[in-house]
Amino acid sequence: MIDLRSDTLTKPTPEMLETILDAPLGDDDRTHELGRGEDPTVNELEDLAAQITGKQAAVLMPSGSMANTAAVLAQAKPGSTLLVDEQQHLLISEKYLFDPDFGRIKFRTYRHDEHGQPDLADIERHLDAGGIDLVCVENSHNYAGGAVVSPDRLAAIHELAGAHGVPVHMDGARMFNATVALGIAPAELCASVDTLMFCLSKGLSAPVGSIVCGDQGTILEVRRMRKALGGAMRQAGVIAAPGLYALRHNIGRLAEDHANARAFADAILDLPHTHIVGDVVTNIVVIDVSDLIDDPLSYCELAAQRGLIIRPVMKRYIRFVFYRGITRDEALEAAAIVRELENELAG
């Protein structure tokens, strides 16, 4: 079976797992100056993450959802209003910040264009109307087909938000996919956001963990939120060690996933009833098959019968995600299955 449901399926390499055996460990929740713990491997990872992103400080989190939640709660309190992309993962899939029994935060949404770039005029309109406490962007943009928000667009958003005294948070779960696609250093992409999170798992292949980066004062508050959310950890160096390996060895290889996604997309580009959503620039391809079938889940079930595991997103579309462990031959085989389904369903 070819499983393209998500790059969360990526397995750590033996080399990554071996780093756990020799990692110096300590109690990461027994904190001292600047709220940092006693696990030296965690501290080394956090220092490297801050350096790579060009920020003052960083903090390790168990998951991307907790990382986004803690970062937002450090900057926006209950009753605050977030301005988020209408298809942002934080809004559609995580949701916890907007739960009336939990985060109790409100939201307004802005649009993005056909290339996944945030609509500046729409963002400005909301900011001018007032009442926005935090602007959130996603890079790369999951449900927009892995679209990459350019540094220029981020700078323009930061300028608009700054003029209203509003900070900007970036959900960069796949931030390194964006930097590899753009051919730039991570610090350049992160320069125009106040806080950001990125995942050590997914394409980077670490088994678990995410990082929040920002200025020292905000990260201290993020640490406080992490503890409140139950994210304080003990000998977390067992998580940090593979994360260090990922940042030192696995960023460049993301280009292979991008190439496989592009090969898959090129192989189905001529299909008249299977439409690719947006541009294919990273490791994600989203298709619209509504010309062929009313229920995308039924399409996925037909694909599974042929050896391809995929899932619908946003009720209407289907997502294909490429990651380490998926070969070029498997990418092309997946494309052949999509072509077969088109021929069968189109009659």
Number of C-alpha atoms within 10 A of each C-alpha: 11 16 20 22 17 19 24 18 19 19 18 19 15 9 10 20 16 12 19 17 10 10 20 15 19 17 17 23 19 14 12 10 6 12 15 19 21 19 24 20 24 29 20 14 24 23 17 17 25 20 16 16 20 19 22 16 22 30 25 29 29 20 18 24 22 23 29 29 21 27 27 25 20 19 18 19 14 14 14 17 20 23 21 23 26 16 20 21 19 22 18 13 12 16 14 18 25 19 12 12 8 11 19 16 19 17 20 15 18 22 17 17 11 12 16 25 21 23 15 17 13 14 22 16 11 15 21 14 8 11 15 22 22 21 26 24 25 30 27 29 26 24 23 25 26 29 27 26 22 17 18 11 15 23 16 14 25 22 16 19 21 12 12 16 14 19 23 25 26 26 26 25 28 26 24 28 29 26 26 19 18 17 11 13 14 19 15 13 23 25 16 21 22 17 26 28 29 25 29 31 25 23 29 30 26 28 21 20 22 25 26 30 33 25 15 14 12 19 23 19 16 27 25 17 21 24 13 11 12 10 19 20 18 16 20 26 28 21 25 31 25 30 32 23 21 21 19 12 12 18 17 15 15 22 19 18 25 24 18 24 25 20 18 25 22 13 18 20 14 11 13 10 16 20 17 20 20 18 19 24 22 32 30 30 27 24 19 18 20 15 13 18 15 11 14 20 18 13 21 17 15 16 19 17 10 16 15 21 19 22 21 20 16 11 10 14 20 24 24 24 27 32 27 20 13 18 15 17 12 19 24 19 17 26 20 15 18 22 17 14 18 20 13 10 13 13 7
